Amino acid sequence: MFGADKGTLDSTDNRLNGKKLTIGIVQARFNEPITNALAEACKSELIALGVLEKNIDLVLVPGALEVPVALMAMAEKLKYDALVAIGCIIRGETYHFELVANESGAGVSRVALDYQLPIANAILTTENLEQAIARKTEKGRDAAHVAVEMANLLEEI
């Protein structure tokens, strides 16, 4: 059931039942203090939603551009009900920010579509470190909710 104020699912909704799910997480190490917090918030929320800790796999990659390659390798294993992409891209003084943000996002979407596998995209794209810090916990938790809900939805379809 949706909450009255935010349009969010109620925690008792079966769409947020992760008990039977296996979830893979790909975490970029670049901006590691932020990505560690994202990954920890995501993993804690997955466990709170019923996903068994032994059914959560975490893979580390150098940066956001490498996330889609690892997601593809995990998708090819055919053992995951959903995946989570974690990274942090902070705007700098060059065009590199746009390149990394656009290409990593497109790569994540392409893997999800090619493998018909839900992927929660928790790759932060922020103007500065303060924005990344402000979003790290909530975005990690949100990614867990998206992964579980979409895995359950695709199982129903």
Secondary structure, DSSP 8 states (H G I E B T S, - for coil): -B-TTT--B-TTSGGG--TT--EEEEEE-TTHHHHHHHHHHHHHHHHHTT--GGGEEEEEESSGGGHHHHHHHHHHTT--SEEEEEEEEE--SSTHHHHHHHHHHHHHHHHHHHHT--EEEEEEEESSHHHHHHHHHHHHHHHHHHHHHHHHHHHH-
